[in-house]
Amino acid sequence: MKNIRILKKKIYRKTINIKKLTSVDIQRYVDALFPIFSEGIIGWSKERFAEDLFFKNSLTHNAITLFIDENHRYIGFNAHQIMKKKINAKTCYISKFYAVVKPEFKKNNLTMVQGFSQLFKFKLFHPFTQFYFIDFIMSPVAYYQLARACAHIHPKPGTEVPKWVKDIIWAMAEEYHVDLINPHHLVGRSEEVVNLSKAEKESLRTIKNQYMEYFIERAGLDGNGVFVLIHVTHYKLVFSLLRLCVHLFHRYRRRI
């Protein structure tokens, strides 16, 4: 396992090769990871969780990175899937993430840093492919964190969503188990729901932040979400990583 030291906490990272897992291994991981997943997302069965993460044979790439604390307990995971699609007669690759971390570790940006590195690695070995990161986000905080790091995200405040972005999202919505209810703003409805208390919803509505206000104005806080798309290029990845590193550096300095 690779060691990650974040502030005064030790966190270990372990990447598993899904193709080499036995059925017993898969069941063990499902039993360990599904409760963590269910802390933040409700509406999924354990069977669907196992199917989506471990049994999709049509994927070009499928890897899961586990995050483990110094007491050898799972604290989260990052599943990265890449699928090959033909949209509007053009072949492209779509990147999809499942990123889940226990609440007390969310401020460490474990999944975002790991996600950027995985996107960069794939693009490095496939420099001439059309490559897109797509996610269906149901939390204004998650949208804010991603938009803050990625200046080239769609949709975002103050800009219209380009037609080519809408075309891709329309073609991919079913893959994400989402019904588009407002295609113009990429707003959809999923079977899953982010587990927010009434107090958390009220707190989110009082935060003055253009990204969170943008999300809440379009999707609300009652189960809808917003599709986001990033056209992945080396330039955009490096730019986003620099923005994220600057943010983490300033936050680290405030804590020491």
C-alpha distance (Angstrom), angle and dihedral (degrees) to the residues before:
residue distance angle dihedral
M1 . . .
K2 3.78 . .
N3 3.77 116.1 .
I4 3.81 119.9 -128.7
R5 3.80 116.3 -171.1
I6 3.80 112.3 -159.7
L7 3.80 114.3 -179.1
K8 3.82 103.6 -54.0
K9 3.79 96.3 -24.2
K10 3.78 127.0 94.9
I11 3.77 115.2 -142.2
Y12 3.77 124.2 177.0
R13 3.77 125.7 -149.2
K14 3.79 124.4 -151.0
T15 3.82 125.6 178.6
I16 3.79 117.3 -156.1
N17 3.79 126.6 -154.9
I18 3.79 103.9 -133.5
K19 3.81 93.4 -161.6
K20 3.80 90.4 62.6
L21 3.80 96.2 50.4
T22 3.79 122.1 108.7
S23 3.80 121.1 -139.0
V24 3.81 87.9 -102.9
D25 3.83 91.0 53.3
I26 3.80 91.5 49.4
Q27 3.79 92.9 50.3
R28 3.80 90.1 49.4
Y29 3.80 92.0 52.7
V30 3.81 92.8 44.5
D31 3.82 90.8 51.8
A32 3.82 90.8 49.6
L33 3.82 100.0 42.3
F34 3.80 103.9 36.5
P35 3.85 94.4 70.6
I36 3.83 89.5 53.4
F37 3.80 90.4 48.7
S38 3.81 91.3 48.4
E39 3.80 92.6 54.9
G40 3.80 89.9 73.3
I41 3.82 104.1 20.6
I42 3.80 125.8 48.7
G43 3.79 127.4 -173.8
W44 3.80 99.3 57.6
S45 3.80 124.8 110.2
K46 3.78 120.2 -141.7
E47 3.83 88.0 -116.0
R48 3.81 92.8 57.0
F49 3.81 90.5 45.6
A50 3.81 90.7 54.0
E51 3.82 92.6 44.8
D52 3.81 95.1 49.8
L53 3.79 96.4 44.9
F54 3.79 105.0 33.6
F55 3.81 112.3 18.6
K56 3.83 107.8 48.1
N57 3.79 103.8 119.3
S58 3.81 95.7 178.3
L59 3.81 94.5 69.3
T60 3.80 122.9 112.0
H61 3.80 90.3 -150.9
N62 3.80 132.9 11.5
A63 3.80 123.5 171.7
I64 3.79 134.7 153.7
T65 3.79 124.3 -151.6
L66 3.80 115.0 -159.4
F67 3.80 123.9 -152.7
I68 3.80 114.3 -148.2
D69 3.81 128.7 -175.9
E70 3.80 126.1 -135.8
N71 3.82 89.6 -91.7
H72 3.83 89.0 59.5
R73 3.81 93.7 -110.3
Y74 3.79 122.1 139.0
I75 3.80 110.4 -112.1
G76 3.80 98.5 173.2
F77 3.77 147.9 -39.5
N78 3.78 143.1 -133.4
A79 3.81 117.6 -144.7
H80 3.81 115.4 -167.0
Q81 3.79 119.6 -165.6
I82 3.80 128.4 179.1
M83 3.79 122.7 -167.0
K84 3.79 131.0 -173.9
K85 3.81 114.6 -130.1
K86 3.80 139.3 173.2
I87 3.81 111.1 -139.0
N88 3.80 122.3 174.8
A89 3.82 88.7 -8.0
K90 3.82 91.3 -57.2
T91 3.80 125.1 113.0
C92 3.79 115.8 -130.9
Y93 3.79 140.8 159.4
I94 3.80 121.9 -120.5
S95 3.80 122.3 -155.2
K96 3.80 118.7 -151.8
F97 3.81 127.1 -176.2
Y98 3.77 136.1 -163.3
A99 3.80 105.1 -163.1
V100 3.80 119.2 178.4
V101 3.80 130.3 162.8
K102 3.79 131.2 167.8
P103 3.84 111.2 -97.1
E104 3.81 95.6 -109.6
F105 3.83 90.9 58.5
K106 3.82 99.6 42.9
K107 3.80 95.0 97.9
N108 3.81 90.4 62.5
N109 3.84 92.9 74.2
L110 3.81 90.4 -136.2
T111 3.78 96.7 152.8
M112 3.80 96.4 42.2
V113 3.81 94.8 52.9
Q114 3.80 91.0 45.4
G115 3.80 90.6 46.8
F116 3.80 94.0 53.4
S117 3.80 91.4 49.8
Q118 3.81 91.6 52.0
L119 3.81 92.7 49.0
F120 3.80 90.8 49.0
K121 3.81 92.4 49.5
F122 3.81 93.4 52.0
K123 3.81 93.0 45.9
L124 3.80 90.8 48.1
F125 3.81 91.2 59.2
H126 3.83 94.0 38.9
P127 3.81 102.4 40.9
F128 3.80 97.9 158.6
T129 3.81 100.5 45.0
Q130 3.80 125.5 103.9
F131 3.80 101.2 -113.3
Y132 3.81 126.8 -176.0
F133 3.78 133.6 -178.3
I134 3.81 111.6 -147.2
D135 3.79 128.0 -178.4
F136 3.79 135.7 168.6
I137 3.79 105.9 -137.8
M138 3.80 123.5 -163.6
S139 3.79 99.0 174.6
P140 3.82 124.9 74.8
V141 3.80 88.9 -149.8
A142 3.82 91.9 55.8
Y143 3.81 90.3 47.8
Y144 3.80 91.2 49.9
Q145 3.81 92.9 49.6
L146 3.80 92.6 50.4
A147 3.81 95.3 42.7
R148 3.79 90.6 48.6
A149 3.80 90.7 56.6
C150 3.82 97.4 37.9
A151 3.78 116.1 53.2
H152 3.82 90.7 -179.6
I153 3.80 96.6 60.2
H154 3.81 124.0 131.6
P155 2.99 124.6 -113.7
K156 3.79 107.0 29.2
P157 3.81 137.9 151.0
G158 3.77 117.4 -73.3
T159 3.81 98.1 16.5
E160 3.79 137.0 90.2
V161 3.80 118.6 -121.7
P162 3.85 108.3 -109.4
K163 3.80 117.6 -121.4
W164 3.82 92.9 -119.8
V165 3.81 89.4 57.6
K166 3.81 91.5 50.8
D167 3.82 90.2 49.1
I168 3.81 92.3 53.9
I169 3.81 94.0 45.6
W170 3.80 91.5 47.5
A171 3.81 89.5 53.2
M172 3.83 93.5 47.0
A173 3.82 102.5 41.3
E174 3.80 94.9 94.4
E175 3.81 91.1 51.8
Y176 3.81 87.5 59.9
H177 3.85 93.7 46.6
V178 3.82 89.7 -116.3
D179 3.82 132.3 138.1
L180 3.81 111.4 -147.2
I181 3.80 107.9 -132.5
N182 3.82 97.0 170.2
P183 3.83 109.7 23.4
H184 3.81 91.9 176.3
H185 3.83 91.1 66.2
L186 3.86 95.3 27.1
V187 3.82 91.0 -116.0
G188 3.79 117.4 156.7
R189 3.78 144.5 169.0
S190 3.78 123.7 -125.7
E191 3.79 135.1 -172.6
E192 3.78 88.5 -119.1
V193 3.80 124.1 76.8
V194 3.80 131.5 -160.2
N195 3.79 107.5 -118.8
L196 3.84 103.8 -120.5
S197 3.79 125.1 159.9
K198 3.81 121.9 -136.8
A199 3.81 89.6 -106.8
E200 3.82 91.5 52.0
K201 3.81 91.3 51.1
E202 3.81 91.9 50.5
S203 3.80 90.5 48.1
L204 3.81 92.3 51.3
R205 3.81 91.6 51.7
T206 3.81 91.2 57.3
I207 3.83 95.9 53.8
K208 3.80 113.3 105.5
N209 3.78 104.0 -142.2
Q210 3.80 124.9 129.5
Y211 3.81 94.3 -139.4
M212 3.79 95.8 48.2
E213 3.80 91.7 43.7
Y214 3.81 89.2 50.1
F215 3.81 91.2 52.3
I216 3.81 95.9 45.6
E217 3.81 92.7 46.2
R218 3.82 90.7 57.0
A219 3.79 105.9 30.4
G220 3.80 105.0 19.1
L221 3.80 122.1 -156.2
D222 3.80 101.8 -82.6
G223 3.79 104.4 90.5
N224 3.79 106.0 -61.7
G225 3.78 121.8 115.4
V226 3.79 142.4 -170.5
F227 3.78 127.6 -119.0
V228 3.80 113.6 -131.7
L229 3.79 126.1 -163.2
I230 3.79 131.7 -168.8
H231 3.80 122.2 -173.3
V232 3.81 99.8 -137.7
T233 3.81 116.8 -136.2
H234 3.81 130.2 153.4
Y235 3.79 91.1 -111.1
K236 3.81 93.7 51.7
L237 3.80 92.4 46.2
V238 3.81 93.7 51.0
F239 3.81 91.0 45.5
S240 3.81 91.5 49.9
L241 3.81 93.1 46.6
L242 3.80 90.5 52.1
R243 3.81 90.9 50.7
L244 3.80 90.7 49.4
C245 3.82 92.9 47.1
V246 3.81 91.7 50.8
H247 3.81 90.1 50.6
L248 3.82 92.8 48.5
F249 3.81 91.6 46.8
H250 3.81 93.0 53.3
R251 3.78 91.6 46.2
Y252 3.81 91.0 49.4
R253 3.81 91.3 51.2
R254 3.80 90.5 52.5
R255 3.81 90.2 55.3
I256 3.80 99.6 48.9
